[in-house]
């Protein structure tokens, strides 16, 4: 079934305003912003998705959930499986975002466990745990 089947909990759009990613319960819904048509739905979280993010050029989508994980999805291949799962948090993920810079790209996450975590986007490895403390 296309579209949202539950309340929408999060939404993000790419930097060129062509791809919308939204969260409805445990599903990530990828929509063409120009035609308003659902491209596909992604499943993989075991808890409700709280936050979503689209990287520059819609290269990847990120989703953070009550299940304490951040999933990274390939925005180019349209694979239905996440390319990586970050599972360092011990409680619900509350926000996720990407930062692009000359040296590459980073993922920042926050969670109910009180941590801000920074990851290298290309490697998916944590580079700072509890930033800002």
N, C-alpha and C positions, 0 to 999 in steps of 0.2 A: 504494500500500500504506500503510495507517495504522500509526501507532506508530513505534517505534524499530527501524531496520534495522541499526544499528551501535551500539557502546558509547555511553552517554550521557556527554558531557563537561562539560555545564553545565546548570543549572536555575535558574529564578527564578519568583516568584509575585507577582501584583499585591497592592496594599495592602488589598484587600477579600477576598483569598483566593478569587477566583473563576476566575482564568486562570493556568494554568501554561505557561511557555515553556521548552522544553528543546532541547538541541543534540545531534544524532546525526550524526556525520560533517559533511557540508556542508549539512544540512537543519535548519531551525528548525521545531519541532513545537509547535503551539498547541493546548492541551488544556483542556477545561472541567473545572475542579477539582471541581465538584459532581457531575457525571455520570461523570467519568473518560473521557469520549469525546474523541477527537481531532477538533478543529474543522477544521484544515487544516495543510498543510505549506508552508513557504516555502523557496525555493531561490534562490541568487544568489551565494554565495561560491564561489571556486575552490579554497579550502583548507579544512581542518577548522575548525569553529567551536570556539573555546576558551572563550568567555564570553558570557553573555546577561544581559539586564536588562529588566524590565518597568517602565515609568513609572507614576506614580500613575494610578489609574482605568483602567489598561491602554490608555491613549491611544496609546502607541507601544511597540514592542519594539525592542531594540538587540541586535546580534550583532557580536562581534569575532572575527577569524579569523587563521589562519596566513597568509592571503593579504595581510596588512597593512592590511586595511580594517575599518571599522565601518560596518555597514548599519543604517539606521533604517527601520522598517516601520510603517505606519499600522495601529494596533490597532482602529480603528473601521470603516474601509472594507473590511477584509479583502482588500485588493488583494494579488495575488501578487507584485508588484514592489516593491522598496524605494523609499521616497520620497526617500531621499538616501543617498549613500555618502561617508563621510569617508575620505580617502586620504592623510593627512599623514604617517603612520608609514612608516618604511623597513624595518620588520621586524614580526614576529608581534605581534598584539594579545593582551595577557595579562589585562586586566580592563576592564570598562566599567560605569559606573553613572550614575544620574541623581540630581540634587539639586534639590528643589523649594524655592523661597523666594519672598518677597513680590515680588521684581523679575522673576520668571519661573522658568525652569528651566535647568539646566546639565547637560552631559554631561562626565564625567571618564573619560579613557582612559589606560591604561598599555600600554607595549609593550616588546619585547625591545631596541629601539634605545635604551632608557634614558630615555625621555621620559614625562612626565605631561602630558597635554594637556587643556585645558578648552575646551568649546564652548558657545555659546549654543544651546539646544535648538530654539528657534523658528526661528532663522536658519540654524543649521547651520554657523556660522562660528567659527573658532578665536578664543578670546579670551585664552588664555594658553598659551604653549608652554614646556615644561620647568618647570612649577610646582614649587616646593619646592627649586630648586637655587640 
